[in-house]
Amino acid sequence: MENIFLIGINTRSMLNSALKLNYNIFSTSYFSTSDTPKIKNQKIILEEKENESSGIFEDKFNSNDILDFSKDYIDEADYIIPISGVSPSDFAKKDQKKILGSKNVSNIEDKFKFYKKIKDEFKTPETFLIKDVDEAVEISKNKPNVKYIIKSLKGSGGYNINLLNNDGSLQLNDGENFILQEYVHGINLSSSILGSKNSKKTIMNSRLLTENDFEKNNSFIYIGNILPLTNESIMRKVKDIDKINNDMIETSQKLAYEFDLIGSNGIDYILNKNGLYVIEINPRIQGTFECIEKSLQINMLDAHIKSCLNEPVEIPKAKYYAYKKIIYAPCRNKYSKIDLDNIYDLPHTGTITEKSEPLLTIIDKNTNFKELYEKVENSSRIVRNNLKNAD
């Protein structure tokens, strides 16, 4: 039996799928959710304890730490599947051969390199490489009618994205590189790609959700997805949903061939009256993983592995709508058990989650979109009403 190693910020969903397959499983995860399956070969970095804070993720997480922590698992693995938080380029060259997924990601994860690669062929926001806010302000003054955002050169999840206000008050971390990007206002969308050596297929389009969709607060942090993409799930009035889906399928498959995407990958877009803008590629198993499993009723980890090994994968039509919504803590709180059947990534009882940190995830499915949406939003209200302030 072959050894498969899962590594990333949170391996819970991957473990649930892996346990249904015929592999020896190894796992290293940053988060230690109480609903993460317990297996023999398992390492967890964040040790949650009653009455203690889990801290601020961005301050504590480091991909190099998680790799150092996992050296023995890396050596034992026949296959490695890195998920969010760990890049294929973080691994030693001798270990990159074991990776199942897209390996050559330097022109994808570097947002400016990605922009230069696609700008002449695909519609994408104008982008500049900058070193400080003053440089950004100077560029924007030449185009006073254009709004801009500043992003980290590398990063994901919608973190560290800020609207440029042109007054110089925005502070950037010294020593980091950033991009200044034209702010495209519109509907956030995403495609899930399954790539093998011989084929690249768009298996699902979805409505991508950020905090701004709910709070209207100029926060671009990823908060979930609804899929498949239909007139209902897009949650905006659009003219031709079939054309939108077809344009996304065609564009995603072109990008998948252009960057030789292997296994499960995601491509993010923004749609407005000017068309479909390519924003970025996430060259790894993405946040829609469980939603796709629920919608298509397949094992997505199995599909990912087979695609990476160039084995055929049959993708059925969607059977359900699926909705994922991440709940970020509205205040510093101590977690106590909540009796719901659609909540995941649960903290350990009595542990403290800091304000604005991820608390838990709501995931559900239904053939009826309206019923699904109402149930998830009701669960969201129940979670918030059950929070206990830890201050």
Protein Blocks (a to p, Z undefined) as FASTA:
>chain_A
ZZdddddfblmlmmmmmmmpccddddddfbdcfklccdfbdcdfblcdehiaebjfklmg
cfklmmmmmmmmmmmpmbdcddehiafklpcfklmmmpgcdfblmlmmmmmlmmmmmmmm
pccddddddfbfklmmmmmmmmmmbccddddfbdehhiaiacdehlopaccdehiacddd
dddddddddddddddfkbccdfbdcddddfklmnonopabdfbdcddddfklnopacfbl
mlmmmmmmmmmmmmmmmnopghjddddddddfkbccdfbdcdbddfklmmmmmmnopafk
lmmmmmmnopacdddddfbdcdddddddfbdcdddddddfkbghiacehiacdehiafbd
cddddfblklmmmmmmmmmmmmmmmpccfZZ
